[in-house]
Amino acid sequence: MRAVTYHGTGDLRVDTVPDPTIQHPRDAILKVTTTAICGSDLHIYDGFLPAMKTGDIIGHEFMGEIVEVGSEVSNLKVGDRVLIPFNITCGHCHFCDRQLYSMCDNSNPDSEKLQKLYGQAGAGLYGYSHLFGGYDGGQAEYVRVPFADTGHLKVPGHLTDEQVLFLTDIFPTGWQAAVNADVKEGSTVAVWGAGPVGQFAIKSAFLLGAEQVFAIDREPERLRMAEAAGATPINMTEAKPYDVLMEKTNERLPECVIDAVGLEAHGAGVIDTVYDRVKTATFQETDRPHALREAIMCARKAGTVSIAGVYAGMVDKFPIGAAFGKALSFKMGQTHVLKHIPDLLQRIEQGQIDPTFLITHRGTLDDAPAFYEQFRDKKDDCIKCVLTPH
């Protein structure tokens, strides 16, 4: 089969690789009908995620049709059309029982590696380094689905792939970001990063009843999309977000702030941006937390900071004093996809949201290497790329 594979920083290729096979009775084999490039995939492309190996198949946003099932999979059959959440869940451990699916105890065979770094390890992830199980990803023609009896959602036939594809990751991630930020009726919200997750965080905030949402970014096309969704855009290259937010909120600041950027944050000519670039280039710091620092400084006293952007290691110059002094609450982490997608699927069916608004580029697997460069470098107003493998 054909698949997008990793060959080093900035080097992704479309290779012919062996077809996946059933390895466990709870496995299934999926024929991928639609897949996408996620912002988190750029962390692999840019070399920020360790434990990648040459030839690894990447990608974790995908869906398709079941073509084979293991002997213990009784709730799927050949021909079923399903979504596959990006995190792999056993369905029966302490955390899965509590719908904390991204913390699954049993799906990451490399958990000892992460335990040394984090104290405990979360779930395995598709196409996302050997710290998270080394599972083959979904930017491919076929993929093995472990714990298939648990890790899927069947798709109604009247909905297209593009309408539901983003339920595998970025829509529930944006939704969980807004829920974690404690957004409710009348809330004032600020979202750092108007990329795919940020766009869904904005949409989700309004669905949850937010009165005012601010979108902070530097890319005009992303800010235009956020404004079309009802958000107030703040171009960080033209004004300091803190100054704008103080003015627009009568100096109260937003009580709900969301960092949808993560470890590759870019500032706009500020000192800490240069500091972070030097520190990461010399391996004295792994992540660039400019957006998180700014979100903390811009949060209202007693507000909530929600972190949806991925962080992998260590950050420096973290404003813990501001966080403590303002009595901020923090919520963060990988998304519990299976917890959220039944509700979000219903919202799509009811016409509350059409996720296809995000798609700017469509192509095949062969387009993936060029799309990665376009997406990373924000060329051709690229916000979201969707691929059809067959």
N, C-alpha and C positions, 0 to 999 in steps of 0.2 A: 504494500500500500504506500501511498504518498503521505508525508507528514512534514511539519515545520520543526526543524531540529536546531539545537544549540551547538555552536562551534567556537565559542569565545565571545568576549565583549564586542558588541556591535556586529557580530557575524552569525546571522541566522540563515539557514538554507532549507530548501525543500528537497528532501531525500526520499529514496525508496527504502523502506524498512520492512521487517517481518510483520505479518498480520498478527494482531493480538489473539490469544487463545484463553479458554477457560482454565483458570489455575486453582479455583476453589469452588465448592458446590454452591456458594452464594454469589458467584460472579454472573455477569451477563456481558455479551458483546453488543456494542452499539454501532450502528452505521450512522456516522455523523452527517446530518443534513445541513446544519448551519452552525458556525462558530464565530468567534469574535476576538479581537485583540483588546486586552484590558490594560489600563494604566499600570496595574501591578506587574504585567508582563514587561513593561519598560524597565523595571528594576533589574530584571534578568538581563535584558538587552544592554543596559548601561553598566553591568558588572557589579551591582550593589548587593546581589544575593550570593552568599557562598555556597559551596557544596553542589555546584552544577558540574555535570560531566559532558564531555563531547558526545554528541549524538542524542542527548536527552530530547524527548518530544515535549514541546511546551504547549501552553494554552489551557485555560480552565473555565471558559465560558462556551458551552456547547450543548447541543441537543440532537435528537435524532430518532432512529427506529431500531427497536430490538431485533437482532438477527439470530441470537443464540442465548440460551439461559442455562445456568447450572442446575443440578438436580435438586437443590434446596430452595430454589426460587419459585414459589408457587403463585405469586401475585403479578407476575409478568409473563407474557407470551410473545412469540415471534410476531412481529408486525406492530406491536404497541409503540406509540409515539410518546416520547418522554423528555422531560427536562432533567438535567443532571446537575445538582448543586456543586459548587466548586470545592467545598470541603467534604471529605469522605467520613461517613458516620456509621457506626455499627448498629445504632438503634436501641441498644439494650444496657449500656453501661450506666454508671451513676450519673454522668452528665447528660447523656442522651435521654435518660428517663425524665430529666428536668428541662428538656428542650434547649439545653446549652450545647447544641450540636457541634459547634466549632471547637469544643473542648473534649471531644470524644477520646476516651482512654485507649481504644483498641484499634484505631485505624492508621496509626503512625508507627510502622515497624522501626523507625529510626528515632524513637522518642528519647532514648538515652542521650543522644547527641544534643537535643534541644534542652533536656533537663539540666545538663551541665551549664547551659547558657542562661536559662530562664527559671530554673528551680522546678518547673513542671512543663510538660509538653502538651500542646493541643492536638487537634486532629490532623490527619494526613490531608494533603492537598494535591489536586491534579496538576501535573506539569510545573511544579514549583520547588525544585531543588531537593537534594537528598537529606536535608534536615527535616523535610515534611513527607518522607516516605519514598521519594524518588519515583512516584507514579507517572506513567506516561500521560501526557496531556491530550487535549481534545482538538488541537489544530492539526487534524489528521482525518483520514477517510474512515477509520474505525478506531474504537477505544475499548479497552477492558474496563468494566464498571464493577469494582469490588462492593460487597454489601449491597448488591443491586436491589434486593428485596426491600431495603430501607431507603437507599439513597436515590430516589427518583420522585418525580411528580408527573402523572399522566396528563396529557394536553388535550383539551377539547378539539374536535376536528374542525370546528368553525373558526378557530383562531390560526393565523399564519405563524410561521416560525419567527418572523421579525417582531410580531406583536408580543411574543412571550420569551424570546431568547434571553433578555436581560434579567429575567427572574432567576437565572442561574448564579448571578453575582451582583451586578451594580445597582439594580433596582432595590432589592432587599438591603443592600449595603447602605444606600442613601436613606432608605426608610429607617433602618436601625439607627443610623446616625441622628436622624431627627427625633426618634423615640428616646434615644439615650440623652439627647440634649434637653429632654423634658419639654418639648414643644407642645403647646396646648392652645386653646382658643385665646386669641388676643396677644400671643407671644411676639416679641421682637427677636429676630434671628439674624445672625451674621454667619455666612459660609465662606471660608477661605478655600479657594480653588473651584473654578467653574468648569472643570472637566466633567467626564461622564458621571462619576459618583457625586460630585458637587451639584450637577444639574438635577439628579434624582433626589438629592437632599433638599434642594429648593422646592421641587414639586411636592415632595413628601411633607415638608413644613407647611405648605399651603393646604394640603389635604388634611393635616392635623389641626388646622384652624389658625395658623399664624397670621397676625395682622400685617406685619412688615418683615420683609426678608431682604437682606443686603448680600450682594455677591461681590467678593473681592478677588480680582484676577488681574493679569496684565495683557491678556490676549483679547483683542477687540471682538473676534468672532464668538468667543465664549461668553463675553459680556453681553453681546447682542442676543444670544440664545437665552441667557438668564433673564434679561430684561423682557423678552417676549413671554417668559413664564410668569412675569409679574414682579420680579425682584428689582431692587434698586442697584444698579451697577456702580462699583467703585474701581476705577482703574488705578492700580497701585503705582503706576509710573507717572501719574499726573497729580496725585494727591496722597497724603498720608491717611491710611484707613482710620487711624485713631481720631484724627482731626475731623474727618467727615462724619464718623459715627457720633462723636460728641455733639457736633452741630445738629445732625438729623434726629437725634434722640433727646434733645434738650438736656444734654450732658448726663443722661442716665446710663447710656451704653446698652447694648443688647444683653438680655439675661440668658440667652441661648446662643452659644457659639460652637461652630463645627469646623474642625480641621479636616478637610477633604483632600489635602495635598500629600502629607507624609514626608518621607525621608529625602526626597529630591527637591525640596522647596527652593524657589528662587526669590530673592528679594529684589528691590528696585534701587540700587545704588546706595544701600545702607551698609554700615560698617560690619554688622554681624554676618551679612552675606559673604563678604570677602573673607572674614574670619573662618566661616564654615568651609568655604572652598579650600582654603589653605589646610585646615585641620583634616578634612577628608582626603585630600591629595597626599598628605603625609601619613595617613593611616593613624592619626591621633584621635579621630572621631569617625564613626561609621555613617551617621545620619545628619542631614541638614535640617534643623528644626525651626527655620525662620518663621514659617506660618504658625507654628504652635506657640512660639514666643509671643508673636503679635496677637494671636487669639486670646491668650491669657491676659495680656495688657489691655485688650479691648473689651474684656468681659465685664459685665456689671457685677458689683458686689453681691455675694451670695448666689451668683449665677452658676451655670453648668457648662463645662467644656466637654464636648463630644469629639472623640478622635476616630475618624474613619479611614484616614490615610495611613498607609502601612509604615510602621517603624520596625527596624530589624535589630538594632544593636544599641549603641550608646550615643547620647547627645551631650553637648557642653553648653555652658552658660544658660542653664534652665532656670527661669525666674520663679523659683520655689517661694521666695519671699513674697512676691506679688500674689501668687496663688493662695498662700497661707493668710496673708494680710487681708485679702478680699473674701476669704472663706468660700473659695470655689470648690465645686464638686466636679469630679472627673469620671467619665465612663468611656470605654474604648474596647477594641478587640475585633477579631475576625467575626464575620456575620453568622448568626445562627439561621442559615438560609431556610431550612425546612420549617422553622417556626413561623416565618413570615409569609411564605409564598402562597399558601391557600387564600389568605386574605387579599394579597396583592393581585392574584389571578382573578379573584372576584371583582376587584376594582377595575381591572382591564375589561372584563366582560361587561360591566355596567357602564363603560364609557367614561369613567372618572379620569382616566389617563390613557394616552396612546404612546407607549414607549418608543415607537418608531421615529418620534421627533428627533431623536439623538443621532440617527444614522446619517453620516455625511459621505461615506465611501463604501462601495460594494465591490467585491472581486472574488477571485478563486484563491486556492492555496498558493498558487504560483505568484500571486501578487503580494503575498505576506511580507517578504523581505523589504520591498519598496514601501509598503504601507507602514512598517515599523519605523522606518526613517522619517516618513512624512508625519506620522503621529508624534514621534519624539520631538521633532524640530518644528512642529506646528505649521507645516507647509500646506498650502492649498486649502486653508481653513479646515484642516482635518481634526475632527473631534471623536468620531467613532467609526471603526472599520468592521464590516461584517463580511465573512468569507463563506462560500459554498464549496465544499470539498469535491462534490460529484457533478 
